[in-house]
Amino acid sequence: MYTKGDFHMHSIASDGDCKPYELVIMAKEKGLDIIAITDHNSTESIEEAQKIGEILGVKVLAGVELSTRYKGRKVHVLSYFDNEAYRNVLFQKALRHVKKHQIEALKLLMGSHINIGKDSVKDRVDTKTGIDILRYFGGCVVLAHPVKVRQEIIEDILKLDFDGIEAIYSRNTEEDTEKYKKIAKEKGWFYTAGSDFHTDKRIDTRHGDIGQVSLTEEEIKIFLSKLQNISSYN
């Protein structure tokens, strides 16, 4: 069983400074035995990381962090996959359209499957659409770093159809963490932990270090159980 996990980090496939294999090596050095790489709108680093992880004894979950907007404000949505669904050609095309803010192209691609909505302020995919896309392709859907979500929209965001919440985050206070764990319990969601690691090449005051926060063995067990159930349902 896995004993220590960090489920939010970025590689050179998005805005991180490290290559996939470097993330896995650092995770191993920090005593992690399970991680997720969650690049913005990209899964390009997962295959390499998983191969290195098999050698080093670090489980690498497939993940992604989708960029969405709600009333003009940024809302990031994490998703994790317990199978190969993230490799789906249609999903990869959808990710590229989200990344390039190509709303009309996304409508042409996915319009017969799900309703594609555009944010009312910014010309970006709205948060509900992001959730719907991820769920359509078999991902479980987690609200990323709620502590960073603007206060004027957080109540609306928490009403959306998430499976979980990143209750343990590198920039949380203890009070923040307890608050979000309580929200998870009230809503019947699971919760995850994420450092949101981007770089070890410079001082990064916006994000954390790999393994700075983590899930315990029991928390990982709950998370993986939920992930497996969602994946098998989809």
Secondary structure, 3 states (H helix, E strand, C coil): CCCCEECCECCCCCCCCCCHHHHHHHHHHCCCCEEEECCECCCCCHHHHHHHHHHHCCEEEEEEEEEEEECCEEEEEEEEECCCHHHCHHHHHHHHHHHCCCHHHHHHHHCCCCCCCECCCCCCEEHHHHHHHHHHCCCEEEECCHHHCCHHHHHHHCCCCCCEEEEEECCCCHHHHHHHHHHHHHHCCEEEEECCECCCCCCCCCCCCCCCCCECHHHHHHHHHHHHHHHHHC
